[in-house]
Amino acid sequence: MGERAPGGALVSNIEVTSATVQRGDIIQLGGRACRVRDLFRLPQGAKQLLFESGELLAIHARTRLIVVRPLRRR
């Protein structure tokens, strides 16, 4: 179901699109793990992702990315 991250938190690797990406998702870009801090809607279903580092990434509505998502406690 979930895996343990180095810090001990339960995480899950999942595929996301612009419709399903969430704040807190961690995306591997250029060998660096980038955590999504905020999301902004763009025309035609695209989104712009703002990372904790201050960097931006725009993704098309059909873009598919693998992210690490911390599992929420129930």
The first five atom37 places (N, CA, C, CB, O) and aatype in JSON, in Angstrom:
{
  "aatype": [12, 7, 6, 1, 0, 14, 7, 7, 0, 10, 19, 15, 2, 9, 6, 19, 16, 15, 0, 16, 19, 5, 1, 7, 3, 9, 9, 5, 10, 7, 7, 1, 0, 4, 1, 19, 1, 3, 10, 13, 1, 10, 14, 5, 7, 0, 11, 5, 10, 10, 13, 6, 15, 7, 6, 10, 10, 0, 9, 8, 0, 1, 16, 1, 10, 9, 19, 19, 1, 14, 10, 1, 1, 1],
  "atom_mask": [
    [1, 1, 1, 1, 1],
    [1, 1, 1, 0, 1],
    [1, 1, 1, 1, 1],
    [1, 1, 1, 1, 1],
    [1, 1, 1, 1, 1],
    [1, 1, 1, 1, 1],
    [1, 1, 1, 0, 1],
    [1, 1, 1, 0, 1],
    [1, 1, 1, 1, 1],
    [1, 1, 1, 1, 1],
    [1, 1, 1, 1, 1],
    [1, 1, 1, 1, 1],
    [1, 1, 1, 1, 1],
    [1, 1, 1, 1, 1],
    [1, 1, 1, 1, 1],
    [1, 1, 1, 1, 1],
    [1, 1, 1, 1, 1],
    [1, 1, 1, 1, 1],
    [1, 1, 1, 1, 1],
    [1, 1, 1, 1, 1],
    [1, 1, 1, 1, 1],
    [1, 1, 1, 1, 1],
    [1, 1, 1, 1, 1],
    [1, 1, 1, 0, 1],
    [1, 1, 1, 1, 1],
    [1, 1, 1, 1, 1],
    [1, 1, 1, 1, 1],
    [1, 1, 1, 1, 1],
    [1, 1, 1, 1, 1],
    [1, 1, 1, 0, 1],
    [1, 1, 1, 0, 1],
    [1, 1, 1, 1, 1],
    [1, 1, 1, 1, 1],
    [1, 1, 1, 1, 1],
    [1, 1, 1, 1, 1],
    [1, 1, 1, 1, 1],
    [1, 1, 1, 1, 1],
    [1, 1, 1, 1, 1],
    [1, 1, 1, 1, 1],
    [1, 1, 1, 1, 1],
    [1, 1, 1, 1, 1],
    [1, 1, 1, 1, 1],
    [1, 1, 1, 1, 1],
    [1, 1, 1, 1, 1],
    [1, 1, 1, 0, 1],
    [1, 1, 1, 1, 1],
    [1, 1, 1, 1, 1],
    [1, 1, 1, 1, 1],
    [1, 1, 1, 1, 1],
    [1, 1, 1, 1, 1],
    [1, 1, 1, 1, 1],
    [1, 1, 1, 1, 1],
    [1, 1, 1, 1, 1],
    [1, 1, 1, 0, 1],
    [1, 1, 1, 1, 1],
    [1, 1, 1, 1, 1],
    [1, 1, 1, 1, 1],
    [1, 1, 1, 1, 1],
    [1, 1, 1, 1, 1],
    [1, 1, 1, 1, 1],
    [1, 1, 1, 1, 1],
    [1, 1, 1, 1, 1],
    [1, 1, 1, 1, 1],
    [1, 1, 1, 1, 1],
    [1, 1, 1, 1, 1],
    [1, 1, 1, 1, 1],
    [1, 1, 1, 1, 1],
    [1, 1, 1, 1, 1],
    [1, 1, 1, 1, 1],
    [1, 1, 1, 1, 1],
    [1, 1, 1, 1, 1],
    [1, 1, 1, 1, 1],
    [1, 1, 1, 1, 1],
    [1, 1, 1, 1, 1]
  ],
  "atom_positions": [
    [[0.83, -1.18, 0.0], [0.0, 0.0, 0.0], [0.88, 1.25, 0.0], [-0.95, 0.0, 1.21], [0.9, 1.99, -0.98]],
    [[1.61, 1.48, 1.1], [2.49, 2.63, 1.18], [3.9, 2.19, 1.51], [0.0, 0.0, 0.0], [4.13, 1.05, 1.93]],
    [[4.84, 3.09, 1.31], [6.23, 2.82, 1.63], [6.65, 3.84, 2.69], [7.15, 2.9, 0.36], [5.98, 4.85, 2.89]],
    [[7.76, 3.56, 3.35], [8.27, 4.51, 4.34], [9.36, 5.36, 3.7], [8.81, 3.76, 5.59], [10.3, 4.85, 3.08]],
    [[9.22, 6.68, 3.85], [10.23, 7.61, 3.39], [11.37, 7.61, 4.4], [9.64, 9.06, 3.2], [11.2, 7.12, 5.52]],
    [[12.56, 8.16, 4.04], [13.68, 8.17, 4.97], [13.33, 8.78, 6.33], [14.82, 8.93, 4.37], [13.89, 8.36, 7.34]],
    [[12.43, 9.74, 6.38], [12.03, 10.36, 7.65], [11.04, 9.53, 8.42], [0.0, 0.0, 0.0], [10.67, 9.9, 9.54]],
    [[10.59, 8.4, 7.86], [9.66, 7.53, 8.55], [8.2, 7.73, 8.17], [0.0, 0.0, 0.0], [7.35, 6.94, 8.6]],
    [[7.89, 8.75, 7.38], [6.51, 8.99, 6.99], [6.08, 7.98, 5.94], [6.34, 10.42, 6.45], [6.88, 7.53, 5.13]],
    [[4.8, 7.62, 5.96], [4.26, 6.75, 4.92], [4.01, 7.57, 3.67], [2.96, 6.06, 5.4], [3.39, 8.63, 3.73]],
    [[4.48, 7.07, 2.52], [4.31, 7.75, 1.25], [3.84, 6.76, 0.2], [5.62, 8.45, 0.8], [3.97, 5.54, 0.36]],
    [[3.3, 7.3, -0.88], [2.85, 6.47, -1.99], [3.33, 7.09, -3.29], [1.3, 6.32, -1.97], [3.26, 8.31, -3.45]],
    [[3.81, 6.29, -4.23], [4.17, 6.76, -5.56], [2.94, 6.64, -6.44], [5.39, 5.95, -6.17], [2.39, 5.54, -6.59]],
    [[2.49, 7.74, -7.02], [1.31, 7.71, -7.87], [1.51, 8.56, -9.11], [0.07, 8.19, -7.09], [2.38, 9.43, -9.15]],
    [[0.7, 8.28, -10.13], [0.72, 9.08, -11.36], [-0.35, 10.16, -11.23], [0.47, 8.19, -12.62], [-1.48, 9.89, -10.84]],
    [[0.03, 11.4, -11.57], [-0.92, 12.5, -11.51], [-0.95, 13.25, -12.83], [-0.56, 13.46, -10.37], [-0.05, 13.14, -13.65]],
    [[-2.02, 14.0, -13.0], [-2.18, 14.92, -14.13], [-2.42, 16.31, -13.55], [-3.36, 14.48, -15.09], [-2.41, 16.48, -12.33]],
    [[-2.63, 17.3, -14.39], [-2.92, 18.64, -13.89], [-4.21, 18.65, -13.08], [-3.01, 19.63, -15.05], [-4.38, 19.51, -12.21]],
    [[-5.11, 17.72, -13.34], [-6.38, 17.66, -12.6], [-6.24, 17.03, -11.22], [-7.41, 16.89, -13.4], [-7.07, 17.27, -10.34]],
    [[-5.18, 16.23, -11.01], [-5.08, 15.48, -9.75], [-3.86, 15.84, -8.9], [-5.04, 14.03, -10.04], [-3.74, 15.35, -7.78]],
    [[-2.95, 16.69, -9.4], [-1.8, 17.09, -8.6], [-2.29, 17.9, -7.4], [-0.79, 17.92, -9.46], [-3.28, 18.63, -7.5]],
    [[-1.59, 17.76, -6.26], [-2.01, 18.42, -5.02], [-0.84, 19.11, -4.36], [-2.64, 17.4, -4.07], [0.32, 18.79, -4.6]],
    [[-1.17, 20.1, -3.5], [-0.15, 20.71, -2.66], [0.49, 19.61, -1.82], [-0.75, 21.84, -1.74], [-0.2, 18.71, -1.34]],
    [[1.8, 19.68, -1.65], [2.51, 18.69, -0.85], [3.08, 17.54, -1.66], [0.0, 0.0, 0.0], [3.93, 16.81, -1.16]],
    [[2.62, 17.36, -2.91], [3.18, 16.31, -3.75], [4.66, 16.62, -4.0], [2.41, 16.2, -5.11], [5.06, 17.78, -4.1]],
    [[5.46, 15.56, -4.09], [6.9, 15.72, -4.33], [7.21, 15.15, -5.71], [7.75, 15.01, -3.22], [6.94, 13.99, -5.99]],
    [[7.78, 16.0, -6.57], [8.08, 15.63, -7.95], [9.6, 15.67, -8.14], [7.37, 16.6, -8.97], [10.26, 16.63, -7.74]],
    [[10.15, 14.63, -8.74], [11.59, 14.55, -9.02], [11.85, 15.28, -10.33], [12.07, 13.05, -9.1], [11.36, 14.86, -11.38]],
    [[12.62, 16.36, -10.28], [12.94, 17.15, -11.47], [14.45, 17.36, -11.53], [12.2, 18.51, -11.46], [15.03, 17.97, -10.63]],
    [[15.07, 16.87, -12.58], [16.51, 17.05, -12.74], [17.32, 16.49, -11.59], [0.0, 0.0, 0.0], [18.35, 17.05, -11.22]],
    [[16.85, 15.4, -11.0], [17.56, 14.78, -9.9], [17.28, 15.41, -8.54], [0.0, 0.0, 0.0], [17.86, 15.0, -7.54]],
    [[16.4, 16.4, -8.51], [16.05, 17.07, -7.25], [14.6, 16.8, -6.9], [16.31, 18.58, -7.35], [13.74, 16.78, -7.78]],
    [[14.33, 16.6, -5.64], [12.95, 16.41, -5.18], [12.37, 17.79, -4.9], [12.88, 15.49, -3.9], [12.91, 18.55, -4.09]],
    [[11.26, 18.12, -5.57], [10.62, 19.43, -5.43], [9.2, 19.24, -4.88], [10.58, 20.18, -6.8], [8.4, 18.51, -5.46]],
    [[8.9, 19.9, -3.76], [7.58, 19.79, -3.14], [6.69, 20.94, -3.63], [7.7, 19.81, -1.58], [7.1, 22.1, -3.62]],
    [[5.47, 20.59, -4.06], [4.51, 21.57, -4.55], [3.98, 22.4, -3.38], [3.35, 20.87, -5.32], [3.4, 21.86, -2.44]],
    [[4.18, 23.72, -3.44], [3.69, 24.62, -2.4], [2.32, 25.19, -2.77], [4.68, 25.75, -2.16], [1.47, 25.36, -1.9]],
    [[2.11, 25.5, -4.07], [0.85, 26.09, -4.49], [0.6, 25.75, -5.95], [0.85, 27.63, -4.28], [1.52, 25.38, -6.69]],
    [[-0.67, 25.87, -6.37], [-1.09, 25.55, -7.73], [-1.9, 26.7, -8.28], [-1.91, 24.23, -7.77], [-2.66, 27.34, -7.55]],
    [[-1.75, 26.96, -9.57], [-2.53, 28.0, -10.24], [-3.12, 27.44, -11.52], [-1.66, 29.24, -10.53], [-2.41, 26.81, -12.3]],
    [[-4.39, 27.67, -11.74], [-5.04, 27.21, -12.97], [-4.61, 28.07, -14.14], [-6.58, 27.24, -12.82], [-4.48, 29.29, -14.03]],
    [[-4.41, 27.41, -15.26], [-4.1, 28.08, -16.52], [-5.19, 27.69, -17.52], [-2.67, 27.69, -17.05], [-5.95, 26.76, -17.25]],
    [[-5.27, 28.36, -18.66], [-6.28, 28.01, -19.66], [-6.16, 26.57, -20.15], [-6.18, 28.95, -20.84], [-5.07, 25.99, -20.13]],
    [[-7.26, 26.01, -20.58], [-7.35, 24.68, -21.21], [-6.9, 23.54, -20.3], [-6.52, 24.67, -22.47], [-6.34, 22.55, -20.76]],
    [[-7.16, 23.68, -18.99], [-6.89, 22.6, -18.06], [-5.45, 22.47, -17.59], [0.0, 0.0, 0.0], [-5.12, 21.55, -16.84]],
    [[-4.59, 23.38, -18.02], [-3.19, 23.34, -17.58], [-3.08, 23.92, -16.17], [-2.27, 24.13, -18.57], [-4.0, 24.59, -15.7]],
    [[-1.97, 23.67, -15.51], [-1.71, 24.25, -14.18], [-0.26, 24.68, -14.1], [-2.05, 23.24, -13.05], [0.62, 24.11, -14.74]],
    [[-0.04, 25.7, -13.28], [1.31, 26.12, -12.96], [1.57, 25.71, -11.52], [1.51, 27.67, -13.18], [0.79, 26.03, -10.62]],
    [[2.67, 25.0, -11.3], [3.03, 24.53, -9.97], [4.11, 25.44, -9.41], [3.52, 23.05, -10.01], [5.1, 25.74, -10.08]],
    [[3.93, 25.88, -8.17], [4.93, 26.66, -7.47], [5.54, 25.74, -6.42], [4.32, 27.96, -6.83], [4.83, 25.22, -5.56]],
    [[6.86, 25.56, -6.48], [7.55, 24.68, -5.55], [8.06, 25.47, -4.35], [8.71, 23.96, -6.24], [8.19, 26.69, -4.42]],
    [[8.35, 24.77, -3.26], [8.86, 25.41, -2.05], [10.15, 26.17, -2.31], [9.09, 24.38, -0.96], [10.46, 27.13, -1.6]],
    [[10.91, 25.76, -3.32], [12.17, 26.42, -3.69], [11.93, 27.75, -4.42], [13.0, 25.5, -4.57], [12.87, 28.51, -4.63]],
    [[10.68, 28.02, -4.81], [10.36, 29.24, -5.55], [10.3, 29.03, -7.05], [0.0, 0.0, 0.0], [9.89, 29.93, -7.79]],
    [[10.7, 27.85, -7.52], [10.67, 27.55, -8.95], [9.24, 27.27, -9.4], [11.58, 26.35, -9.27], [8.39, 26.87, -8.61]],
    [[8.99, 27.49, -10.69], [7.67, 27.26, -11.29], [7.77, 26.19, -12.37], [7.1, 28.56, -11.89], [8.79, 26.06, -13.04]],
    [[6.69, 25.43, -12.53], [6.59, 24.45, -13.61], [5.16, 24.49, -14.12], [6.99, 23.0, -13.13], [4.22, 24.33, -13.34]],
    [[4.98, 24.7, -15.41], [3.65, 24.66, -16.02], [3.47, 23.29, -16.66], [3.46, 25.8, -17.08], [4.35, 22.8, -17.37]],
    [[2.32, 22.67, -16.38], [2.04, 21.36, -16.98], [0.75, 21.44, -17.77], [1.96, 20.26, -15.9], [-0.22, 22.08, -17.34]],
    [[0.75, 20.79, -18.92], [-0.39, 20.71, -19.82], [-1.44, 19.79, -19.21], [0.04, 20.22, -21.23], [-1.12, 18.99, -18.33]],
    [[-2.65, 19.88, -19.66], [-3.74, 19.04, -19.14], [-3.46, 17.55, -19.33], [-5.05, 19.41, -19.81], [-3.95, 16.74, -18.56]],
    [[-2.69, 17.19, -20.35], [-2.42, 15.77, -20.62], [-1.07, 15.28, -20.06], [-2.45, 15.52, -22.11], [-0.73, 14.11, -20.22]],
    [[-0.33, 16.17, -19.41], [0.95, 15.78, -18.83], [0.72, 14.78, -17.71], [1.71, 17.01, -18.29], [-0.18, 14.95, -16.89]],
    [[1.53, 13.73, -17.67], [1.46, 12.73, -16.6], [2.81, 12.7, -15.89], [1.08, 11.31, -17.16], [3.86, 12.6, -16.53]],
    [[2.76, 12.79, -14.57], [3.97, 12.78, -13.76], [3.82, 11.75, -12.64], [4.25, 14.19, -13.17], [2.72, 11.51, -12.16]],
    [[4.93, 11.16, -12.25], [4.94, 10.29, -11.08], [5.37, 11.15, -9.89], [5.91, 9.05, -11.28], [6.4, 11.82, -9.94]],
    [[4.57, 11.13, -8.83], [4.88, 11.92, -7.64], [4.93, 11.02, -6.43], [3.84, 13.04, -7.45], [4.38, 9.92, -6.42]],
    [[5.59, 11.51, -5.41], [5.55, 10.89, -4.09], [4.56, 11.7, -3.29], [6.99, 10.83, -3.4], [4.71, 12.92, -3.16]],
    [[3.56, 11.04, -2.76], [2.53, 11.74, -1.97], [2.51, 11.19, -0.56], [1.13, 11.6, -2.63], [2.29, 9.99, -0.36]],
    [[2.74, 12.06, 0.42], [2.63, 11.62, 1.81], [1.19, 11.15, 2.07], [3.03, 12.76, 2.8], [0.23, 11.82, 1.69]],
    [[1.06, 9.99, 2.72], [-0.28, 9.48, 3.03], [-0.82, 10.23, 4.24], [-0.24, 7.95, 3.3], [-0.12, 10.45, 5.22]],
    [[-2.07, 10.6, 4.16], [-2.73, 11.32, 5.25], [-3.16, 10.33, 6.32], [-3.95, 12.12, 4.73], [-3.6, 9.22, 6.01]],
    [[-3.04, 10.73, 7.56], [-3.51, 9.88, 8.66], [-5.02, 9.96, 8.75], [-2.87, 10.3, 10.01], [-5.61, 11.03, 8.58]],
    [[-5.64, 8.82, 9.0], [-7.12, 8.8, 9.08], [-7.56, 8.7, 10.5], [-7.7, 7.65, 8.28], [-8.76, 8.66, 10.77]]
  ]
}
